[in-house]
Amino acid sequence: MTIDIETVIRDNRHVPYMIHGYNNGKEISRRTMDLSSYYVSAMFQDFIYDLLKLPKVTTVYAHNLA
């Protein structure tokens, strides 16, 4: 599984607004337009939940994390 996290800079901090993953033809994508910590956290929780439902994902490579 390869994932990419896209961010915007708000108040001099990188704030994630989208996370996308790809693994053997399966894609997972979550995004939020509301950059409050509640919605960013919910976006990651939903992504991880969907990731755990995929069969045989043993390694995850992440890009960005700036």
Secondary structure in CASP SS format (residue, H / E / C, confidence):
PFRMAT SS
TARGET T0000
AUTHOR 0000-0000-0000
METHOD secondary structure of the structure
MODEL  1
M C 1.00
T E 1.00
I E 1.00
D E 1.00
I E 1.00
E E 1.00
T E 1.00
V E 1.00
I E 1.00
R E 1.00
D C 1.00
N C 1.00
R E 1.00
H E 1.00
V E 1.00
P E 1.00
Y E 1.00
M E 1.00
I E 1.00
H E 1.00
G E 1.00
Y E 1.00
N E 1.00
N C 1.00
G C 1.00
K E 1.00
E E 1.00
I E 1.00
S E 1.00
R E 1.00
R E 1.00
T C 1.00
M C 1.00
D C 1.00
L C 1.00
S C 1.00
S H 1.00
Y H 1.00
Y H 1.00
V H 1.00
S H 1.00
A H 1.00
M H 1.00
F H 1.00
Q H 1.00
D H 1.00
F H 1.00
I H 1.00
Y H 1.00
D H 1.00
L H 1.00
L H 1.00
K H 1.00
L C 1.00
P C 1.00
K C 1.00
V C 1.00
T C 1.00
T C 1.00
V C 1.00
Y E 1.00
A E 1.00
H E 1.00
N C 1.00
L C 1.00
A C 1.00
END
